[in-house]
């Protein structure tokens, strides 16, 4: 979902002072919070390289004392940003004392400092996770007009109507609902509503104490179930998922259709999801939430049955649904997620076999220089939304894989990627 990007953009820049030629010095810090024991850096932007002995300091708010100092790393240029500016990293990861600080740099006799920022254990997720939850609560497609129209929405090119109530609107300016968009690009399509649902489930399981402490446990779990209900409602009688409920950017809810999308928002009847078009992550989310044994509109048995039915169908038909008719890296990591979650939920060998096959495929895609190959030739993998998902899929697979040889290959792949992450 494109809107998830807005939920995690927390870097705030502070501007103050001047450097040498009177060009402004900018200090970029995470004004929300830094994790006490985590990686902590600021970035100093100047109009020329800083001296390689240039120091930075951290000043504590209450005492106004310098509590940490270090040397700025060598200035670098990012020419896609600007050909006139230089950026130097201030790494203060070694600071472990909780408190509120500002980053101070002295250049050409002038002092520049950032806004104050906190360093605390668990503060960043404590602030951001409730904010993300509230964001998706507000993005629910649950207005009376949407619920009324989506209960009997038309399939493009057909007189058949289906019930696709629920889910989240894509953005404030687009009240469509996507399993994935940009499917026609083959390599750029993101995982959207299915990945959001899986992420809610994963976070609820990985950070229960934090969620409980924030007082959002019930609401957070309900949002995960709300997403799962939409995924199951989007599963067709035939066994594929409906990819897109499109608004055509019109205000009339009755104009909404289930469609496949081409460039310039041209619509087609190709609305069946391949692995990479949302099916893999939808199956993964349904399989995983089935272990909760909690009900909303559906129950655990229905979630698992839907995941298994969809897996059987997509395994046979994904290449037919994919726009170019062949697997790429996105199919591999999405199918791996689906198979791993079903293997964890059922312990069935059919899912074990598929998970091992897809994990091996991903391992084979690692180039000699440490990046993934996206296609069957030499295209490097890069992605605006899914960049880390191949590794997340491999790590989740390791949660159940006990075979030494398979584990060794996957761990070697993850470590091989670390040189560029």
N, C-alpha and C positions, 0 to 999 in steps of 0.2 A: 504494500500500500504506500503510495507516494507520500501520503500525509504523515506517515510515521517519522519522516525526516524532520518535520517541524518539531516533533516531540523531544528530540535529542540535541538540538542546536544550541548549546549552552556557552560557547566561548564568546566572551565579551571583551572588546578592546577598550583600553583607556588611552587617551591622548593628552600629553602635557609636555611642556618644555620645548627647547630647540637645540639642534646639534650643529655645530661648526658653521655650515652655510645657511643656518636659520631654517632648514627644512625640519618639519616636526618629527620628533622621535615618538614612536608608538610602542607601547608595551601591551602585549596580549597575554592575558591570564584567564584562568577559569574562575570567574567571579562567583560561581555558585558554590563550589567546594572542591577540595582535594581530599583523596583518601589518605589517612594517616600513614599507612604502610605501603602506599602505592607509588606509581611513577608520577613525578611532579615536575613540570617544566613551565616556564614562561618563554615568550619570544619577543626579542627586541628588534624593532624595525628601524633602520636608518637609511640615509641616502648615500652611504659609502661604507666600506668594511670597517668594523671596529678593530682597534689594536688587539693583538692576540693576548695581551696581558690585562685586558679590561675586566674589572671585577664587578660583581653585582652583590647586593646585600638584601636580606630580609629583615624588616623592621617590625617588631611586635607592637600591636596597636595600643595596649594599655600602658606599657612602660616606655614606649618609643625607643627601645634599645635594639641594637643590631644583634640578632640571635643566630644568624647564619650568613656565611659569605662564600663565594665561589668565583670561578673564572668563566666568562662567557665562552661558549664554543665558537669555532671559526665561523665568520659570516659567510652566508651562502646566498645565491640568487635563485629565484624561482621565476624564470622568464615568462612563463605563462601568466603570472600575476602582474609583473612589472619589470621593465628593463632598467629602471632607475633606482630600485630599492634593494637593500640587503637585509638578511634576517640572521640573527644570532640567538642560539638557544641558551637559556639559563636553566640548568638542571639542579633542582634542589630536592631530589628524591631522598637524599640522606637525612633531611629534616624529618624527625619522627615525633616532635613535641606538638601536641594539640594546641591550637591557638588561632588568632586572627592576625594576618600579616599583610604587608605590602612589599612589592618588589621594587628596589631602588637601584638605579644605574647613574653613574656620574660620567658624563662625556663632555670634553672640551670645556671643563670648568663649570658645567651646568648639571643640575640634579633633576632627574626625571623619575617619577614613581607611578605605580599602578594603583588602581582601586584596592581597597582591602578585600581579602578573601580568607575564608576559614579553612583550616586543616583539622579534620576530625575523623574518627573511625566510623564508617558506615553512614556518614552524613549525606554524601552524594546520592546514593540510592534512596535514602530516606526522604530526600526532597523530590527526586525526579520520578520515582515509581508512582507515588500518588498522583503526581501531575499528569503522567502518561495515562493512568487509569481514567482520570477525569476527562482527558481529551477524547478518549474513545467512547466514554459514556455519552459525551455530547455529539459524537459522530454517528450514533446509532440511527439507522434508517427506520424510525418508528413514529413518524408523524402520522396522523390519521390518513392523510392523502397517500403517503407511501405505503402504509399497511394495506389500505384498500386496493390500490392498484397492483401491488406486488402479490397479493393473494391469488390473482388470476391473470398473470402477465403472459402476453403472447410470445411464442417462439417465432423468431424471424422466418418468414417464408412459409408459415404454417397457420392453421386455424386452431392449433392445440394451445391450451393455456396450462400453466403450472403455478404452484404456490411457492414463491421465493421470498416470503416475508423474513425480515431480520437482516443481519449483517450490518456493516458500517459503510457509510457514504465515503467516497474516495477523497473528497476535498470540499472546502466551503463553496467552491465554484463548480463542482462536479458531483452531483448526487447519484452518480452511477455506482455500481458495486462490481468489483473485479476479483476473480480468482487470480488473474494475471492479465496485463495489457501488453501491448507491443509484441504479441505472439508471432506476428508476421516477420519480426526481425530475427527470430531464431536464437540470437545470442544476447539480446538486451532485455528480454522480458523478465520482470521481477516476480517474486512470489508475494502475493498481497494478502487478502483476507485469510487464506490458509496459514501463512507464516505468522500473522498477528495472533491467530488463535493458538498455534503451537507455542508461540513465545509466552503467551499468558499462562499456559499450562506448565511450561518448563520453569518459568519464574516462580509460580506458586509452589512448585515442588522443590526448587533449589534454595529459595529464600523465605521459607515459611515464618521464621522468627522475625525477620524484618517486617514482613507484611502484617503479621499479628501486632507487632509493636506500633506500627503506624495506624492501627485501628481500621484497616481496609480489607481484612481477610475475607469477610463475607462478600463484599462488593467485588473484590478481585476474582474470587472463584466464580461468582455469578457471571462476570464478563467472559471468562474462559468458556463456561457452559453456553452462554449466549452465542459465542462464535461457533462452537461445535454444533449447536442446533441449526445454525444457518448452513453449515457445511453439509449436514445430513439432509436438510431440506433441499439442497442443491443437487443431490444425487438422483439421477434419472432412473426410471424403471429399467432402462437398458443396462445401467451400471457405470455410465460416465457422469462426470460433473458438468453442470452448465457453467461456462466460463465467465460470461459478462452479462449483467443486467444494465442496459445502457439507457440513459435519459435523453440522448440526442441534445443535451444542454437546453432542454425545453422545460418550461414551468408546468406544463400539463402532465400530470402523472400517468394519464392514459396513453401517452406517447412512448412509455417505457417498453423495451423489448429485450428478450434474450437473444444475444447476437455473438458473432465473431467479428473482430475488428481488423481493418486494414489501415493503411496510412490515411491521414486526413479524415479520420473517423468514418470511413466508408464501412458499411456493415454487410455481413454475410451470414449464411446459416451454419458456418463452421464454428459452432459454439461448444464442441466437445473437447474436454481437457486432455492433453497428453501429460506425461509425467512432468515436463517442465512448465506446463501451462496451469499449474496449480494442483493437479491431481495428486502428485507425490506428497506434498506438504499437507493436503487435506486428509489423505489417508493416515499420515503420521499423527496428525492432531486427533483424529477420531480414535485411532488405536490407543493412543496414550491416555486420553481422558476416560476411556472405558474402564481403566483400572481404578478410577476414583469411586465408582459405585454410587454416583450422585445423579439425581434426576433434575431436569428442568422441563423442557418440552418432550425430551426423549430420555431413555434410561441407558444404563451401561451396556446392556446386552444389545440394544439397537445400535449404539455407537460402534461396537466391535463388529457386529454383523454387517453394517454398512461399509466399514473399512475393508473387511475381507471380500465383500462382493465387488467393491470398486477395484481392489487390487487385482482380482482375477480378470476383470474386464480390461483394465488399462494395460496389464501385462500383455494381453493379446492384441490390443488396438492402438497403443500409444504411437507407433510409427505411422499409422494411418492418420492419426489426428495431428501429428506434428507437421508444420507447414512445409518443411523440406524433406520429410519422410525418412529421417535418420536421426539416431541419438547423438547428443553432444554432452558436454560436461554437466550442463544443467539437468538433463535427464538422469545422469549418473548420480548426482548428489541428492536429487529429489526422490528418485527410486530407492536410493540407499536409506534415506530417512523413513520412507514408507515401510520398507522391508524390516529395518531395525526395530521400529516401534511395534510392528506386528509380531516379530520374533520375540521381543520382550513380553508382549501381552499374551502370546499363545504358546510359545516354545515349539512351534511347528517347523519341521525341517524345510518346507517349501519356502518359508521366509528366510530361514538361515542361508539357504542356497543362493537366493537372490541378493541378500545383503553381502555375502562374500563375493559374489560376482561383481556387484557395483563398487564395493570397496577396492577390489583388485583393479577395476577399470580406472578409478581415480588415482591409484598408485602409479599406474602406467602412464598417466597424463602428466606426471611431474617431469619437467624438462631438466636437462643437465645443469642449467644455470639457476634452478630453484623457483620456477614459476609453473603454473598449470597450463597445459595446452587445451584449448576449448573445443577444437574440432578434431577431425581425423587427419589433419595435416600439420600446420604450424601456427595456428592463430593463438596468441596469448590470451589467457582468461583475465578479463577485468570486468567489473560490474558495479553499477552505482548503488544497488541495494543488497545484492547477494554476495558481496566480496568475500566475506568470511564463512559463508554457508558450507562450502566444501569441507572445511576443517571442522565446523560444528557437526556435520553429518558423520565424519570419521570418528570424532570423539564420542558421539552418541553410540555409534556402532561398537566401540571399544567397551561400552558399559555392559555388553552381553557376550562379546567374543572372548573365549577362553583358549582357543587354539594358539599355541606359541608362534607358529609360522605366520599366521594371518596377522597377529598382533605386532610381530616384529616388522612386517612390511608396512603396516599402517603407521606405526610410530616413526619409522625411518622417513616416511613421506612427510609427516607433520614436521619433523625436525629439519628436513631438507628445505621446507618452506620458510623456516624461521629466519633464514639469512636475508629475506627481503620484506618480512612483515614488520 
